[in-house]
Amino acid sequence: MKIKPLGSKVLLKEKEAPKFFKGTSILMPETAATKEYLAYVVAVGKKVENVEIGNLIKYAKHIQTIEMEHKGENHFLIDEKDIHAIVEDD
């Protein structure tokens, strides 16, 4: 199944939270992990102008999402206006 977002919608896959404390081999409990609101762009609608497939983005905390399963993994749709930034490596 292929999902094509409509209009200004963006299909995202959540970036996995770190499983270990930074610089250690100590396992981080799920309750200690803070949500970063980072996700990878999987697909974009025709009206989306500022992000491309493969971008890592930072999105708004309190937004309405449409959650769905795609290729056996959890994904969600948001509107492009709810994306705050594209995250790039230094």
Residue, then its C-alpha position, 0 to 999 in steps of 0.5 A: m500500500k502506498i500513501k500519498p498525502l493530499g494538499s499540504k499534508v506531510l507523512l512522518k515517521e517518528k525518530e526513535a528516542p535514544k535507548f542509552f544515556k549519552g556516552t554510556s552503556i546505561l539503558m534509559p528507562e522509557t519514563a526517563a526519555t524526553k520526547e524530542y518531536l523529531a521525525y523523518v519525512v516519508a511523503v509530501g502532498k502537492k502543496v508542500e513547499n519547504v520540506e522534502i522526503g528524507n528530511l529530519i524535521k522538528y514539529a510542534k508539540h500540541i498539534q492534531t495528527i492522523e496516526m496510521e500504520h504504513k509498511g508495518e510501522n507507525h506513521f502520522l500525518i501533519d500539516e506543513k504549517d506545524i513543522h518548525a524546522i529542518v534539522e541538519d547535521d553539523 
